[in-house]
Amino acid sequence: MIIKLSKVEIEELTKESFPEINNRDRDEMAIPSYSHANPLIRWLMWKRLEYTFLLSLGGNYESVLDFGCGVGVFLPTLANNFSNVYAIDLFPQFGMKLCETKGLNVIFKRTINEIEDNSLDVIFSTDVLEHVDNLDELIKSFKLKLKLNGKIIISGPTENFVYKIGRIFAGFAGKGDYHHRNIDDIIKTFVDNDFRIDKTRTLPCRFPPYLFKVVSFWKQD
């Protein structure tokens, strides 16, 4: 199972301010969600990571990348289960601080281009790709870095009516304009780039309306 950080741990981790990280950036890193006062919202955030991790099981995987690792909440789980763990984020300060505090063996890279081609077994990207402008180009880069039959596992919001109402009740009204697309748009872009859908999980339950989807893909030649 995944290794969860407590609300107190996340608050302690993210209490430091960095001049290059503004409130909008903190929102994009989901800091308000992981440290939310409502336990149901925290449960939903961690459940996404649990499904993401479960979709990676069953293979003899060693080298993985957490693309858009944010504050690093997924890194303890990855470091505990894979030999070589890489992480990339626009603002890696919190993730690096977490790894230093917990003694995690994680290698931080600045961009995907610093990863060797055909070297990764799995790429994880949880609630990141809806923020990306050049998604098609990025997916092509993912394909170069994955080994043959490598896997990529993503999660993202549906951006449907229920999701938007949920944002209001969670106190996030007026936020989310940094989402350029929903998870179904992202899935289509992967398929258009010759990735094959492996499995899909939905949250908060198996029946619509869904708030989030977690999807694994296989790299195909």
C-alpha positions in Angstrom: 0.0 0.0 0.0 1.0 3.6 -0.3 2.9 5.5 2.5 0.7 8.5 3.6 1.9 11.7 5.1 -0.3 13.1 7.8 -2.0 16.5 7.6 0.4 17.8 10.2 3.4 16.5 8.3 2.2 18.2 5.1 1.6 21.5 6.9 5.1 21.3 8.5 6.6 20.4 5.1 5.0 23.3 3.3 5.0 26.0 5.9 8.3 27.4 4.5 7.8 30.1 1.9 10.0 30.5 -1.2 9.9 33.7 -3.2 9.6 31.9 -6.5 6.5 29.9 -5.4 3.3 32.0 -5.2 -0.1 31.0 -4.0 -1.2 30.0 -7.5 1.8 27.6 -7.7 0.8 26.2 -4.3 -2.7 25.6 -5.6 -1.3 23.7 -8.6 0.8 21.6 -6.3 -2.5 20.6 -4.5 -1.1 21.8 -1.1 -4.6 23.1 0.0 -6.2 19.8 -0.9 -3.7 17.5 1.0 -3.9 19.7 4.0 -7.6 20.4 3.8 -9.7 20.5 7.0 -12.3 18.1 5.4 -11.1 14.5 5.8 -13.1 13.5 2.7 -11.1 15.7 0.5 -7.9 14.4 1.9 -9.2 10.8 1.4 -9.9 11.6 -2.2 -6.4 12.9 -2.8 -4.7 9.9 -1.3 -7.1 7.5 -3.0 -5.9 8.8 -6.3 -2.3 7.9 -5.4 -3.4 4.5 -4.1 -5.1 3.6 -7.4 -2.1 5.0 -9.3 0.3 2.8 -7.3 -1.9 -0.3 -7.7 -1.9 0.1 -11.5 1.9 -0.2 -11.4 1.9 -3.6 -9.7 2.5 -6.9 -11.5 5.6 -6.0 -13.5 9.3 -6.4 -12.8 9.9 -2.6 -12.7 13.0 -0.9 -11.4 13.2 2.6 -12.9 10.3 5.1 -12.5 9.7 8.8 -12.8 7.3 11.0 -10.9 6.6 13.7 -13.4 5.2 16.8 -11.7 6.0 15.4 -8.2 4.7 18.6 -6.5 5.5 18.5 -2.7 6.6 14.9 -3.1 3.8 13.1 -1.3 4.1 10.1 -3.7 7.9 9.8 -3.4 8.1 7.8 -0.1 5.9 5.1 -1.7 8.0 5.0 -4.9 11.3 5.0 -3.1 10.1 2.1 -1.0 9.1 0.0 -4.0 11.4 0.8 -6.9 15.2 0.7 -7.2 15.7 3.9 -9.3 13.3 6.8 -8.7 13.5 10.1 -10.6 11.4 13.2 -9.9 10.7 16.3 -11.9 8.8 19.5 -11.0 8.8 23.2 -11.8 9.3 23.8 -8.1 11.1 20.9 -6.5 11.9 22.6 -3.3 9.3 20.9 -1.1 9.9 17.5 -2.7 13.7 17.8 -2.2 13.1 18.9 1.4 10.9 15.8 2.1 13.5 13.4 0.6 16.2 15.0 2.7 14.1 14.7 5.8 13.1 11.1 5.3 16.4 10.0 3.7 14.7 9.0 0.4 16.9 7.9 -2.5 15.3 10.0 -5.2 17.2 11.7 -8.1 15.7 15.1 -9.1 16.0 16.2 -12.7 15.1 19.6 -14.1 13.4 18.4 -17.4 12.4 15.3 -19.1 15.2 15.8 -21.6 17.7 14.9 -18.8 16.3 11.4 -18.6 18.1 8.8 -20.8 16.0 7.4 -23.7 14.5 3.9 -23.3 15.4 3.9 -19.6 12.1 4.1 -17.7 9.8 1.3 -16.8 7.0 3.5 -15.5 6.2 7.2 -15.6 3.7 8.5 -13.1 2.0 11.8 -13.6 -0.9 12.5 -11.1 -3.1 15.6 -11.8 -0.4 17.3 -13.7 -1.1 17.1 -17.4 -4.2 19.2 -17.3 -1.8 22.1 -16.6 0.5 21.5 -19.6 0.3 23.7 -22.7 2.3 21.5 -25.1 0.8 18.1 -24.1 1.3 16.5 -27.5 5.0 17.3 -27.5 5.4 16.2 -23.9 3.8 12.8 -24.6 6.2 12.3 -27.5 9.0 12.9 -25.0 7.5 10.4 -22.6 7.5 7.8 -25.4 11.2 8.3 -26.0 12.1 7.8 -22.3 10.0 4.7 -21.8 11.4 1.2 -22.4 9.6 -1.0 -24.9 6.3 -2.1 -23.2 6.9 0.6 -20.6 3.9 2.0 -18.8 2.6 5.5 -18.0 0.0 6.0 -15.3 -1.9 9.3 -15.0 -4.8 10.8 -13.1 -6.8 13.9 -13.7 -10.1 15.7 -13.1 -13.1 15.2 -15.2 -14.0 19.0 -15.0 -17.7 18.0 -15.2 -20.5 19.9 -13.5 -20.3 17.8 -10.3 -16.5 18.4 -10.1 -17.0 22.1 -10.5 -19.7 22.1 -7.8 -17.3 20.1 -5.6 -14.6 22.8 -6.0 -17.1 25.4 -4.7 -18.0 23.4 -1.6 -14.3 22.6 -1.0 -13.6 26.4 -0.9 -11.8 26.5 -4.2 -14.3 28.6 -6.1 -12.6 30.9 -8.6 -9.6 28.6 -8.9 -8.8 26.0 -11.5 -8.3 28.4 -14.5 -4.9 26.9 -14.9 -6.6 23.6 -16.1 -6.2 23.6 -19.9 -8.1 20.3 -20.4 -9.9 17.5 -18.7 -8.8 13.9 -18.2 -10.8 12.7 -21.2 -8.9 15.1 -23.5 -5.7 13.8 -22.0 -6.6 10.2 -22.6 -7.5 10.9 -26.3 -4.1 12.6 -26.8 -2.3 9.6 -25.5 -4.3 7.3 -27.7 -3.6 9.6 -30.7 0.1 9.1 -29.9 -0.2 5.3 -30.1 -0.4 4.5 -26.4 -2.7 1.6 -25.6 -5.1 2.0 -22.6 -4.5 -0.7 -20.1 -6.8 -0.1 -17.1 -9.0 2.7 -15.8 -10.1 3.5 -12.3 -12.7 6.2 -11.3 -13.2 8.2 -8.2 -14.9 8.6 -5.9 -16.7 5.4 -7.0 -17.2 3.1 -10.0 -20.4 4.8 -11.1 -20.8 8.2 -12.7 -20.6 11.1 -12.3 -16.9 10.7 -11.8 -14.6 13.4 -10.3 -11.3 11.8 -11.3 -10.0 9.1 -13.5 -6.8 7.1 -13.1 -5.6 5.5 -16.3 -2.6 3.3 -17.2 -1.2 3.0 -20.8 1.2 0.8 -22.5 3.8 2.2 -24.8 3.5 0.7 -28.3 5.9 0.9 -31.2 
